[in-house]
Amino acid sequence: MNIAAKYRQASLYVGDLHADVTEDLLFKKFSAVGPVLSIRICRDLVTRRSLGYAYVNFLQLADAQKALDTMNFDLIKGKSIRLMWSQRDAYLRKSGIGNVFIKNLDRSIDNKTLYEHFSAFGKILSSKVMSDDHGSRGYAFVHFQNQIAADRAIEEMNGALLKDCRLFVGRFKSRKDREAEFQNKAHEFTNVYIKNFGDEMDDERLKEVFSKYGKTLSVKVMTDSSGKSKGFGFVSFDSHEAAKRAVEEMNGKDINGQLLFVGRAQKKAERQAELKQMFEQLKHERFRRCQGAKLYIKNLDETIDDEKLRREFSSFGSISRVKVMQEEGRSKGFGLICFSSAEEATKAMTEMNGRILGSKPLNIALAQKP
């Protein structure tokens, strides 16, 4: 084994770091178990603020293992750190092998509790309770070293009670797999959603309208507390062909002077997945348009806002986006400008870099693709 490979094996990922944790503090912490070669806290390229995670490289593999065994979930500046082996093998991270998805977690379950409950089934490479500013979001991921341990965890923990919450534990599915499942459902639907039929409709009349397309398993007009129609409902057919015919022939049909909407009934998760996919496409398209044409502007005077920044740079070309970053209504001293072409951005950077705007000289850099 060459030296570089040995050091890679002795590298730990340190997550959930407090924003104020420094390399020096981590060095003192981990040097207690053995010689540390290097420590790198990952930081934002523009603001240099900590991204909340770091890498620690030990001289000896045994010391890295000792740190993992004895320091996982220790508190540093009041936050519980999360340790795992640094995994540079992208295939192992993304393949889904050994990866388990858990939902319906009690909000009091933290990373340490999750680890303790699932480590009984095999060696864990990483585990994470997903959270936001309000705490746990009620779901988590556990990545085992092999699929056998993952399958054992699924078999024993799926449906189990943990703090009075019945868990769902299943194999992790990538976004691509989930989208493929939704697409398959879209081609095999039997449930139809109908809206805009007014408040005079009831179950019997709705069944009469749609039963000519095939056998119906259930028909339901949604009503308010007084029993009056809310103007929408659902029909479940016994075959996809019948549901498809109903959508094709009834969507846009005039009933009592109103145009019906008839389409495939979707669960909330499906609707959210479609919206998420749409937003991701828009985001990707926006990034593609800005690639090579985005400037980071640093050292901004606190009086400079979006409009002033746009005005100062508009002479160099067409600007699609301007944003001065703020915190509690005050400028954070940096921002970005997205031009319609790389040539315009380069020209703006060349002529404006170092120019005094307000009371400070601008520091401008061309944004690089991550």
BALOBA-1460 file (C-alpha; in Angstrom, 3 decimals):
// residues 370
<rec num="1" residu="m" x="0.000" y="0.000" z="0.000"/>
<rec num="2" residu="n" x="1.444" y="3.392" z="-0.944"/>
<rec num="3" residu="i" x="1.634" y="6.247" z="1.560"/>
<rec num="4" residu="a" x="-1.138" y="8.289" z="-0.061"/>
<rec num="5" residu="a" x="-3.569" y="5.365" z="0.086"/>
<rec num="6" residu="k" x="-2.679" y="4.740" z="3.715"/>
<rec num="7" residu="y" x="-3.426" y="8.344" z="4.669"/>
<rec num="8" residu="r" x="-6.732" y="8.274" z="2.770"/>
<rec num="9" residu="q" x="-7.773" y="5.282" z="4.845"/>
<rec num="10" residu="a" x="-6.944" y="7.230" z="8.021"/>
<rec num="11" residu="s" x="-9.177" y="10.161" z="7.099"/>
<rec num="12" residu="l" x="-12.378" y="11.022" z="8.970"/>
<rec num="13" residu="y" x="-15.288" y="13.227" z="7.981"/>
<rec num="14" residu="v" x="-16.462" y="15.503" z="10.819"/>
<rec num="15" residu="g" x="-20.006" y="16.832" z="10.356"/>
<rec num="16" residu="d" x="-22.510" y="19.062" z="12.170"/>
<rec num="17" residu="l" x="-19.812" y="21.517" z="13.246"/>
<rec num="18" residu="h" x="-20.652" y="24.769" z="15.000"/>
<rec num="19" residu="a" x="-19.900" y="27.745" z="12.730"/>
<rec num="20" residu="d" x="-17.261" y="29.047" z="15.159"/>
<rec num="21" residu="v" x="-15.195" y="25.850" z="15.326"/>
<rec num="22" residu="t" x="-11.637" y="26.412" z="14.056"/>
<rec num="23" residu="e" x="-8.912" y="24.107" z="12.706"/>
<rec num="24" residu="d" x="-6.899" y="24.779" z="15.863"/>
<rec num="25" residu="l" x="-9.758" y="23.639" z="18.089"/>
<rec num="26" residu="l" x="-10.205" y="20.443" z="16.059"/>
<rec num="27" residu="f" x="-6.459" y="19.804" z="16.090"/>
<rec num="28" residu="k" x="-6.387" y="19.976" z="19.896"/>
<rec num="29" residu="k" x="-9.451" y="17.737" z="20.080"/>
<rec num="30" residu="f" x="-8.220" y="14.935" z="17.803"/>
<rec num="31" residu="s" x="-4.532" y="15.076" z="18.715"/>
<rec num="32" residu="a" x="-5.587" y="13.565" z="22.034"/>
<rec num="33" residu="v" x="-5.916" y="10.140" z="20.343"/>
<rec num="34" residu="g" x="-2.832" y="10.298" z="18.119"/>
<rec num="35" residu="p" x="-0.719" y="12.311" z="15.642"/>
<rec num="36" residu="v" x="-2.793" y="14.370" z="13.207"/>
<rec num="37" residu="l" x="-1.376" y="15.066" z="9.744"/>
<rec num="38" residu="s" x="-3.848" y="17.719" z="8.655"/>
<rec num="39" residu="i" x="-7.248" y="19.236" z="9.311"/>
<rec num="40" residu="r" x="-9.380" y="21.072" z="6.769"/>
<rec num="41" residu="i" x="-12.638" y="22.835" z="7.567"/>
<rec num="42" residu="c" x="-14.604" y="23.276" z="4.331"/>
<rec num="43" residu="r" x="-15.585" y="26.889" z="3.780"/>
<rec num="44" residu="d" x="-17.640" y="29.012" z="1.401"/>
<rec num="45" residu="l" x="-15.425" y="30.277" z="-1.410"/>
<rec num="46" residu="v" x="-16.753" y="33.813" z="-1.140"/>
<rec num="47" residu="t" x="-17.530" y="34.428" z="2.534"/>
<rec num="48" residu="r" x="-14.995" y="31.933" z="3.973"/>
<rec num="49" residu="r" x="-17.613" y="30.888" z="6.487"/>
<rec num="50" residu="s" x="-17.584" y="27.280" z="7.658"/>
<rec num="51" residu="l" x="-19.909" y="24.937" z="5.755"/>
<rec num="52" residu="g" x="-20.299" y="22.856" z="8.910"/>
<rec num="53" residu="y" x="-17.999" y="19.962" z="8.096"/>
<rec num="54" residu="a" x="-14.306" y="19.109" z="8.017"/>
<rec num="55" residu="y" x="-11.775" y="16.358" z="7.261"/>
<rec num="56" residu="v" x="-9.209" y="15.073" z="9.744"/>
<rec num="57" residu="n" x="-6.243" y="13.048" z="8.486"/>
<rec num="58" residu="f" x="-4.430" y="10.893" z="11.043"/>
<rec num="59" residu="l" x="-0.957" y="9.439" z="10.687"/>
<rec num="60" residu="q" x="-2.165" y="6.019" z="11.871"/>
<rec num="61" residu="l" x="-5.300" y="4.150" z="10.867"/>
<rec num="62" residu="a" x="-5.674" y="2.847" z="14.430"/>
<rec num="63" residu="d" x="-5.863" y="6.405" z="15.762"/>
<rec num="64" residu="a" x="-8.608" y="7.304" z="13.287"/>
<rec num="65" residu="q" x="-10.538" y="4.220" z="14.385"/>
<rec num="66" residu="k" x="-10.079" y="5.157" z="18.047"/>
<rec num="67" residu="a" x="-11.379" y="8.674" z="17.395"/>
<rec num="68" residu="l" x="-14.401" y="7.242" z="15.579"/>
<rec num="69" residu="d" x="-15.105" y="4.834" z="18.442"/>
<rec num="70" residu="t" x="-14.637" y="7.292" z="21.310"/>
<rec num="71" residu="m" x="-15.472" y="10.773" z="20.004"/>
<rec num="72" residu="n" x="-18.539" y="10.301" z="17.817"/>
<rec num="73" residu="f" x="-21.331" y="12.649" z="18.991"/>
<rec num="74" residu="d" x="-19.034" y="14.537" z="21.386"/>
<rec num="75" residu="l" x="-20.019" y="18.142" z="22.032"/>
<rec num="76" residu="i" x="-17.889" y="20.948" z="20.581"/>
<rec num="77" residu="k" x="-19.165" y="24.443" z="21.296"/>
<rec num="78" residu="g" x="-22.489" y="22.990" z="22.336"/>
<rec num="79" residu="k" x="-23.091" y="20.964" z="19.137"/>
<rec num="80" residu="s" x="-22.854" y="17.189" z="18.801"/>
<rec num="81" residu="i" x="-20.332" y="16.316" z="16.082"/>
<rec num="82" residu="r" x="-20.914" y="13.430" z="13.676"/>
<rec num="83" residu="l" x="-17.938" y="11.292" z="12.613"/>
<rec num="84" residu="m" x="-17.602" y="8.811" z="9.793"/>
<rec num="85" residu="w" x="-14.913" y="7.483" z="7.483"/>
<rec num="86" residu="s" x="-14.124" y="9.831" z="4.638"/>
<rec num="87" residu="q" x="-15.662" y="8.104" z="1.618"/>
<rec num="88" residu="r" x="-14.192" y="9.253" z="-1.680"/>
<rec num="89" residu="d" x="-15.689" y="6.363" z="-3.645"/>
<rec num="90" residu="a" x="-18.618" y="8.108" z="-5.347"/>
<rec num="91" residu="y" x="-20.073" y="4.782" z="-6.518"/>
<rec num="92" residu="l" x="-20.343" y="3.466" z="-2.965"/>
<rec num="93" residu="r" x="-22.024" y="6.702" z="-1.822"/>
<rec num="94" residu="k" x="-24.527" y="6.823" z="-4.668"/>
<rec num="95" residu="s" x="-25.206" y="3.152" z="-5.477"/>
<rec num="96" residu="g" x="-27.673" y="2.680" z="-2.619"/>
<rec num="97" residu="i" x="-25.927" y="-0.518" z="-1.484"/>
<rec num="98" residu="g" x="-26.343" y="-0.803" z="2.287"/>
<rec num="99" residu="n" x="-28.322" y="2.428" z="2.427"/>
<rec num="100" residu="v" x="-31.527" y="2.561" z="4.487"/>
<rec num="101" residu="f" x="-34.237" y="5.221" z="4.656"/>
<rec num="102" residu="i" x="-36.165" y="5.751" z="7.916"/>
<rec num="103" residu="k" x="-39.244" y="7.937" z="8.368"/>
<rec num="104" residu="n" x="-41.879" y="8.684" z="11.008"/>
<rec num="105" residu="l" x="-39.190" y="9.315" z="13.607"/>
<rec num="106" residu="d" x="-40.112" y="10.961" z="16.870"/>
<rec num="107" residu="r" x="-38.729" y="14.504" z="16.829"/>
<rec num="108" residu="s" x="-36.644" y="13.790" z="19.929"/>
<rec num="109" residu="i" x="-34.541" y="11.163" z="18.115"/>
<rec num="110" residu="d" x="-31.083" y="12.632" z="17.426"/>
<rec num="111" residu="n" x="-28.068" y="11.289" z="15.539"/>
<rec num="112" residu="k" x="-26.652" y="9.505" z="18.574"/>
<rec num="113" residu="t" x="-29.928" y="7.754" z="19.404"/>
<rec num="114" residu="l" x="-30.366" y="6.735" z="15.769"/>
<rec num="115" residu="y" x="-26.844" y="5.318" z="15.659"/>
<rec num="116" residu="e" x="-27.336" y="3.377" z="18.888"/>
<rec num="117" residu="h" x="-30.568" y="1.749" z="17.670"/>
<rec num="118" residu="f" x="-29.222" y="0.698" z="14.272"/>
<rec num="119" residu="s" x="-25.587" y="-0.214" z="15.030"/>
<rec num="120" residu="a" x="-26.795" y="-3.567" z="16.383"/>
<rec num="121" residu="f" x="-27.418" y="-4.752" z="12.805"/>
<rec num="122" residu="g" x="-23.922" y="-4.160" z="11.446"/>
<rec num="123" residu="k" x="-21.118" y="-1.658" z="10.917"/>
<rec num="124" residu="i" x="-22.440" y="1.807" z="10.067"/>
<rec num="125" residu="l" x="-20.528" y="3.983" z="7.603"/>
<rec num="126" residu="s" x="-22.729" y="7.005" z="8.214"/>
<rec num="127" residu="s" x="-26.047" y="7.963" z="9.788"/>
<rec num="128" residu="k" x="-27.943" y="11.229" z="9.730"/>
<rec num="129" residu="v" x="-31.240" y="12.543" z="11.105"/>
<rec num="130" residu="m" x="-32.374" y="15.246" z="8.690"/>
<rec num="131" residu="s" x="-33.118" y="18.540" z="10.397"/>
<rec num="132" residu="d" x="-33.788" y="22.229" z="9.830"/>
<rec num="133" residu="d" x="-33.830" y="25.332" z="12.030"/>
<rec num="134" residu="h" x="-36.777" y="23.880" z="13.975"/>
<rec num="135" residu="g" x="-35.118" y="20.520" z="14.726"/>
<rec num="136" residu="s" x="-35.666" y="17.011" z="13.343"/>
<rec num="137" residu="r" x="-37.725" y="16.682" z="10.178"/>
<rec num="138" residu="g" x="-38.792" y="13.161" z="11.169"/>
<rec num="139" residu="y" x="-36.714" y="11.127" z="8.731"/>
<rec num="140" residu="a" x="-33.158" y="9.832" z="8.478"/>
<rec num="141" residu="f" x="-30.636" y="7.773" z="6.522"/>
<rec num="142" residu="v" x="-28.319" y="5.010" z="7.723"/>
<rec num="143" residu="h" x="-25.580" y="3.665" z="5.453"/>
<rec num="144" residu="f" x="-24.324" y="0.211" z="6.457"/>
<rec num="145" residu="q" x="-21.062" y="-1.336" z="5.312"/>
<rec num="146" residu="n" x="-22.941" y="-4.052" z="3.419"/>
<rec num="147" residu="q" x="-26.423" y="-4.906" z="2.169"/>
<rec num="148" residu="i" x="-26.803" y="-7.874" z="4.552"/>
<rec num="149" residu="a" x="-26.769" y="-5.539" z="7.568"/>
<rec num="150" residu="a" x="-29.158" y="-3.165" z="5.801"/>
<rec num="151" residu="d" x="-31.614" y="-5.969" z="5.019"/>
<rec num="152" residu="r" x="-31.465" y="-7.158" z="8.638"/>
<rec num="153" residu="a" x="-32.251" y="-3.629" z="9.867"/>
<rec num="154" residu="i" x="-35.183" y="-3.335" z="7.465"/>
<rec num="155" residu="e" x="-36.585" y="-6.725" z="8.479"/>
<rec num="156" residu="e" x="-36.414" y="-6.051" z="12.211"/>
<rec num="157" residu="m" x="-37.085" y="-2.302" z="12.417"/>
<rec num="158" residu="n" x="-39.740" y="-1.707" z="9.752"/>
<rec num="159" residu="g" x="-43.006" y="-1.289" z="11.635"/>
<rec num="160" residu="a" x="-41.260" y="-1.273" z="15.022"/>
<rec num="161" residu="l" x="-42.265" y="1.246" z="17.683"/>
<rec num="162" residu="l" x="-39.674" y="3.803" z="18.735"/>
<rec num="163" residu="k" x="-40.870" y="6.344" z="21.300"/>
<rec num="164" residu="d" x="-44.494" y="5.550" z="20.389"/>
<rec num="165" residu="c" x="-43.887" y="6.200" z="16.679"/>
<rec num="166" residu="r" x="-44.240" y="3.287" z="14.242"/>
<rec num="167" residu="l" x="-41.214" y="3.428" z="11.960"/>
<rec num="168" residu="f" x="-41.022" y="2.944" z="8.234"/>
<rec num="169" residu="v" x="-37.640" y="1.437" z="7.352"/>
<rec num="170" residu="g" x="-36.880" y="0.553" z="3.749"/>
<rec num="171" residu="r" x="-34.184" y="0.527" z="1.107"/>
<rec num="172" residu="f" x="-32.917" y="3.913" z="0.053"/>
<rec num="173" residu="k" x="-34.109" y="4.918" z="-3.414"/>
<rec num="174" residu="s" x="-32.256" y="7.477" z="-5.458"/>
<rec num="175" residu="r" x="-34.105" y="10.429" z="-6.938"/>
<rec num="176" residu="k" x="-33.797" y="8.761" z="-10.351"/>
<rec num="177" residu="d" x="-35.447" y="5.578" z="-9.039"/>
<rec num="178" residu="r" x="-38.237" y="7.543" z="-7.331"/>
<rec num="179" residu="e" x="-38.915" y="9.550" z="-10.472"/>
<rec num="180" residu="a" x="-39.045" y="6.327" z="-12.513"/>
<rec num="181" residu="e" x="-41.607" y="4.906" z="-10.066"/>
<rec num="182" residu="f" x="-43.760" y="8.016" z="-10.359"/>
<rec num="183" residu="q" x="-43.542" y="7.826" z="-14.146"/>
<rec num="184" residu="n" x="-44.674" y="4.199" z="-14.064"/>
<rec num="185" residu="k" x="-47.617" y="5.123" z="-11.851"/>
<rec num="186" residu="a" x="-48.530" y="7.877" z="-14.286"/>
<rec num="187" residu="h" x="-48.833" y="5.280" z="-17.056"/>
<rec num="188" residu="e" x="-50.852" y="2.819" z="-14.950"/>
<rec num="189" residu="f" x="-53.275" y="5.038" z="-13.013"/>
<rec num="190" residu="t" x="-56.818" y="3.929" z="-12.138"/>
<rec num="191" residu="n" x="-57.841" y="6.813" z="-9.880"/>
<rec num="192" residu="v" x="-59.260" y="9.961" z="-11.466"/>
<rec num="193" residu="y" x="-59.605" y="13.445" z="-9.975"/>
<rec num="194" residu="i" x="-62.517" y="15.615" z="-11.108"/>
<rec num="195" residu="k" x="-63.079" y="19.274" z="-10.250"/>
<rec num="196" residu="n" x="-65.178" y="22.285" z="-11.252"/>
<rec num="197" residu="f" x="-68.551" y="20.513" z="-11.322"/>
<rec num="198" residu="g" x="-70.305" y="22.910" z="-8.943"/>
<rec num="199" residu="d" x="-72.204" y="22.283" z="-5.723"/>
<rec num="200" residu="e" x="-75.159" y="20.334" z="-7.137"/>
<rec num="201" residu="m" x="-73.232" y="17.112" z="-7.787"/>
<rec num="202" residu="d" x="-73.499" y="14.051" z="-5.528"/>
<rec num="203" residu="d" x="-72.005" y="10.536" z="-5.543"/>
<rec num="204" residu="e" x="-74.827" y="8.963" z="-7.564"/>
<rec num="205" residu="r" x="-74.805" y="11.603" z="-10.300"/>
<rec num="206" residu="l" x="-71.005" y="11.484" z="-10.559"/>
<rec num="207" residu="k" x="-71.126" y="7.691" z="-10.841"/>
<rec num="208" residu="e" x="-73.769" y="7.944" z="-13.555"/>
<rec num="209" residu="v" x="-71.552" y="10.314" z="-15.564"/>
<rec num="210" residu="f" x="-68.375" y="8.209" z="-15.330"/>
<rec num="211" residu="s" x="-69.599" y="4.594" z="-15.174"/>
<rec num="212" residu="k" x="-70.025" y="4.495" z="-18.964"/>
<rec num="213" residu="y" x="-66.226" y="4.371" z="-19.289"/>
<rec num="214" residu="g" x="-65.856" y="1.207" z="-17.235"/>
<rec num="215" residu="k" x="-66.511" y="-0.471" z="-13.914"/>
<rec num="216" residu="t" x="-66.079" y="1.897" z="-10.952"/>
<rec num="217" residu="l" x="-64.779" y="0.663" z="-7.605"/>
<rec num="218" residu="s" x="-65.595" y="3.845" z="-5.704"/>
<rec num="219" residu="v" x="-67.043" y="7.291" z="-6.384"/>
<rec num="220" residu="k" x="-66.776" y="10.173" z="-3.940"/>
<rec num="221" residu="v" x="-67.865" y="13.812" z="-4.118"/>
<rec num="222" residu="m" x="-66.086" y="15.797" z="-1.427"/>
<rec num="223" residu="t" x="-68.480" y="17.759" z="0.786"/>
<rec num="224" residu="d" x="-68.360" y="20.393" z="3.530"/>
<rec num="225" residu="s" x="-69.725" y="20.034" z="7.075"/>
<rec num="226" residu="s" x="-73.275" y="20.692" z="5.842"/>
<rec num="227" residu="g" x="-73.059" y="17.969" z="3.193"/>
<rec num="228" residu="k" x="-72.797" y="20.404" z="0.282"/>
<rec num="229" residu="s" x="-70.468" y="19.564" z="-2.614"/>
<rec num="230" residu="k" x="-67.084" y="21.322" z="-2.624"/>
<rec num="231" residu="g" x="-66.969" y="21.055" z="-6.391"/>
<rec num="232" residu="f" x="-64.448" y="18.229" z="-6.656"/>
<rec num="233" residu="g" x="-64.289" y="14.467" z="-6.215"/>
<rec num="234" residu="f" x="-62.647" y="11.160" z="-7.124"/>
<rec num="235" residu="v" x="-63.564" y="8.107" z="-9.191"/>
<rec num="236" residu="s" x="-61.645" y="4.844" z="-8.877"/>
<rec num="237" residu="f" x="-61.904" y="2.464" z="-11.867"/>
<rec num="238" residu="d" x="-61.045" y="-1.224" z="-11.945"/>
<rec num="239" residu="s" x="-58.735" y="-0.766" z="-14.957"/>
<rec num="240" residu="h" x="-56.256" y="1.743" z="-16.298"/>
<rec num="241" residu="e" x="-57.932" y="1.660" z="-19.706"/>
<rec num="242" residu="a" x="-61.262" y="2.844" z="-18.240"/>
<rec num="243" residu="a" x="-59.575" y="5.639" z="-16.276"/>
<rec num="244" residu="k" x="-57.635" y="6.740" z="-19.349"/>
<rec num="245" residu="r" x="-60.812" y="6.872" z="-21.481"/>
<rec num="246" residu="a" x="-62.571" y="8.944" z="-18.818"/>
<rec num="247" residu="v" x="-59.719" y="11.492" z="-18.744"/>
<rec num="248" residu="e" x="-59.465" y="11.703" z="-22.519"/>
<rec num="249" residu="e" x="-63.201" y="12.160" z="-23.109"/>
<rec num="250" residu="m" x="-64.312" y="14.134" z="-20.041"/>
<rec num="251" residu="n" x="-61.489" y="16.614" z="-19.481"/>
<rec num="252" residu="g" x="-62.738" y="20.008" z="-20.666"/>
<rec num="253" residu="k" x="-66.312" y="18.751" z="-21.101"/>
<rec num="254" residu="d" x="-69.101" y="21.265" z="-20.442"/>
<rec num="255" residu="i" x="-71.465" y="20.221" z="-17.639"/>
<rec num="256" residu="n" x="-74.144" y="22.703" z="-16.610"/>
<rec num="257" residu="g" x="-72.169" y="25.551" z="-18.118"/>
<rec num="258" residu="q" x="-68.894" y="24.630" z="-16.394"/>
<rec num="259" residu="l" x="-65.797" y="23.097" z="-17.953"/>
<rec num="260" residu="l" x="-64.657" y="20.015" z="-16.048"/>
<rec num="261" residu="f" x="-61.077" y="19.246" z="-15.179"/>
<rec num="262" residu="v" x="-60.493" y="15.485" z="-15.239"/>
<rec num="263" residu="g" x="-57.026" y="14.066" z="-14.652"/>
<rec num="264" residu="r" x="-54.986" y="11.407" z="-12.931"/>
<rec num="265" residu="a" x="-55.391" y="11.549" z="-9.148"/>
<rec num="266" residu="q" x="-52.028" y="12.164" z="-7.486"/>
<rec num="267" residu="k" x="-50.849" y="11.653" z="-3.945"/>
<rec num="268" residu="k" x="-49.250" y="14.597" z="-2.190"/>
<rec num="269" residu="a" x="-45.805" y="13.013" z="-2.533"/>
<rec num="270" residu="e" x="-46.234" y="12.705" z="-6.304"/>
<rec num="271" residu="r" x="-47.328" y="16.324" z="-6.671"/>
<rec num="272" residu="q" x="-44.381" y="17.455" z="-4.576"/>
<rec num="273" residu="a" x="-41.985" y="15.302" z="-6.623"/>
<rec num="274" residu="e" x="-43.259" y="16.800" z="-9.879"/>
<rec num="275" residu="l" x="-42.936" y="20.338" z="-8.508"/>
<rec num="276" residu="k" x="-39.459" y="19.588" z="-7.207"/>
<rec num="277" residu="q" x="-38.415" y="18.196" z="-10.579"/>
<rec num="278" residu="m" x="-39.775" y="21.284" z="-12.314"/>
<rec num="279" residu="f" x="-37.909" y="23.613" z="-9.933"/>
<rec num="280" residu="e" x="-34.689" y="21.614" z="-10.376"/>
<rec num="281" residu="q" x="-34.989" y="21.939" z="-14.154"/>
<rec num="282" residu="l" x="-35.537" y="25.696" z="-13.850"/>
<rec num="283" residu="k" x="-32.570" y="25.963" z="-11.488"/>
<rec num="284" residu="h" x="-30.378" y="23.954" z="-13.851"/>
<rec num="285" residu="e" x="-31.454" y="26.085" z="-16.808"/>
<rec num="286" residu="r" x="-30.745" y="29.288" z="-14.884"/>
<rec num="287" residu="f" x="-27.307" y="27.993" z="-13.905"/>
<rec num="288" residu="r" x="-26.606" y="26.925" z="-17.505"/>
<rec num="289" residu="r" x="-27.479" y="30.389" z="-18.777"/>
<rec num="290" residu="c" x="-25.246" y="32.026" z="-16.151"/>
<rec num="291" residu="q" x="-22.307" y="29.645" z="-16.539"/>
<rec num="292" residu="g" x="-19.178" y="31.675" z="-17.189"/>
<rec num="293" residu="a" x="-21.177" y="34.884" z="-16.950"/>
<rec num="294" residu="k" x="-21.560" y="35.226" z="-13.179"/>
<rec num="295" residu="l" x="-19.473" y="37.595" z="-11.081"/>
<rec num="296" residu="y" x="-18.927" y="37.561" z="-7.331"/>
<rec num="297" residu="i" x="-18.642" y="41.101" z="-5.975"/>
<rec num="298" residu="k" x="-16.946" y="41.478" z="-2.588"/>
<rec num="299" residu="n" x="-16.078" y="44.406" z="-0.317"/>
<rec num="300" residu="l" x="-19.347" y="46.187" z="-1.051"/>
<rec num="301" residu="d" x="-20.149" y="49.418" z="0.758"/>
<rec num="302" residu="e" x="-23.151" y="48.917" z="3.072"/>
<rec num="303" residu="t" x="-25.108" y="51.562" z="1.131"/>
<rec num="304" residu="i" x="-25.047" y="49.484" z="-2.082"/>
<rec num="305" residu="d" x="-28.279" y="47.601" z="-2.757"/>
<rec num="306" residu="d" x="-29.506" y="45.512" z="-5.738"/>
<rec num="307" residu="e" x="-30.688" y="48.504" z="-7.738"/>
<rec num="308" residu="k" x="-27.491" y="50.533" z="-7.261"/>
<rec num="309" residu="l" x="-25.344" y="47.527" z="-8.174"/>
<rec num="310" residu="r" x="-27.405" y="46.871" z="-11.317"/>
<rec num="311" residu="r" x="-27.155" y="50.540" z="-12.318"/>
<rec num="312" residu="e" x="-23.361" y="50.590" z="-11.963"/>
<rec num="313" residu="f" x="-22.871" y="47.443" z="-14.094"/>
<rec num="314" residu="s" x="-25.667" y="47.788" z="-16.679"/>
<rec num="315" residu="s" x="-23.390" y="49.537" z="-19.203"/>
<rec num="316" residu="f" x="-21.411" y="46.315" z="-19.733"/>
<rec num="317" residu="g" x="-24.310" y="44.232" z="-21.039"/>
<rec num="318" residu="s" x="-27.637" y="42.566" z="-20.353"/>
<rec num="319" residu="i" x="-28.004" y="41.569" z="-16.685"/>
<rec num="320" residu="s" x="-30.362" y="38.712" z="-15.811"/>
<rec num="321" residu="r" x="-29.821" y="38.724" z="-12.055"/>
<rec num="322" residu="v" x="-28.393" y="40.969" z="-9.349"/>
<rec num="323" residu="k" x="-28.310" y="40.098" z="-5.662"/>
<rec num="324" residu="v" x="-26.668" y="41.795" z="-2.696"/>
<rec num="325" residu="m" x="-26.620" y="39.289" z="0.155"/>
<rec num="326" residu="q" x="-28.299" y="40.502" z="3.315"/>
<rec num="327" residu="e" x="-28.776" y="39.471" z="6.916"/>
<rec num="328" residu="e" x="-31.569" y="41.014" z="8.991"/>
<rec num="329" residu="g" x="-32.001" y="43.737" z="6.384"/>
<rec num="330" residu="r" x="-28.335" y="44.774" z="6.292"/>
<rec num="331" residu="s" x="-25.817" y="44.124" z="3.521"/>
<rec num="332" residu="k" x="-23.315" y="41.339" z="4.216"/>
<rec num="333" residu="g" x="-20.783" y="43.104" z="1.999"/>
<rec num="334" residu="f" x="-20.915" y="40.808" z="-1.021"/>
<rec num="335" residu="g" x="-23.218" y="39.899" z="-3.899"/>
<rec num="336" residu="l" x="-23.445" y="38.498" z="-7.398"/>
<rec num="337" residu="i" x="-24.278" y="39.654" z="-10.909"/>
<rec num="338" residu="c" x="-25.283" y="37.367" z="-13.757"/>
<rec num="339" residu="f" x="-24.719" y="38.663" z="-17.320"/>
<rec num="340" residu="s" x="-26.145" y="37.190" z="-20.505"/>
<rec num="341" residu="s" x="-22.686" y="36.256" z="-21.810"/>
<rec num="342" residu="a" x="-19.212" y="35.431" z="-20.525"/>
<rec num="343" residu="e" x="-17.753" y="38.237" z="-22.664"/>
<rec num="344" residu="e" x="-19.889" y="40.853" z="-20.894"/>
<rec num="345" residu="a" x="-18.957" y="39.467" z="-17.471"/>
<rec num="346" residu="t" x="-15.248" y="39.471" z="-18.311"/>
<rec num="347" residu="k" x="-15.425" y="43.051" z="-19.553"/>
<rec num="348" residu="a" x="-17.249" y="44.174" z="-16.385"/>
<rec num="349" residu="m" x="-14.710" y="42.429" z="-14.161"/>
<rec num="350" residu="t" x="-11.763" y="43.948" z="-16.054"/>
<rec num="351" residu="e" x="-13.058" y="47.502" z="-15.882"/>
<rec num="352" residu="m" x="-14.732" y="47.497" z="-12.448"/>
<rec num="353" residu="n" x="-12.312" y="45.467" z="-10.332"/>
<rec num="354" residu="g" x="-10.731" y="47.833" z="-7.799"/>
<rec num="355" residu="r" x="-13.046" y="50.725" z="-8.658"/>
<rec num="356" residu="i" x="-14.349" y="52.715" z="-5.679"/>
<rec num="357" residu="l" x="-18.085" y="52.256" z="-5.223"/>
<rec num="358" residu="g" x="-19.480" y="54.195" z="-2.293"/>
<rec num="359" residu="s" x="-16.433" y="54.261" z="-0.039"/>
<rec num="360" residu="k" x="-14.776" y="50.924" z="-0.831"/>
<rec num="361" residu="p" x="-12.816" y="49.420" z="-3.755"/>
<rec num="362" residu="l" x="-14.649" y="46.486" z="-5.380"/>
<rec num="363" residu="n" x="-13.158" y="42.996" z="-5.326"/>
<rec num="364" residu="i" x="-14.550" y="41.034" z="-8.287"/>
<rec num="365" residu="a" x="-14.044" y="37.399" z="-9.278"/>
<rec num="366" residu="l" x="-15.516" y="35.236" z="-12.023"/>
<rec num="367" residu="a" x="-17.686" y="32.499" z="-10.503"/>
<rec num="368" residu="q" x="-16.374" y="29.039" z="-11.255"/>
<rec num="369" residu="k" x="-18.490" y="25.933" z="-11.895"/>
<rec num="370" residu="p" x="-18.691" y="23.919" z="-8.662"/>
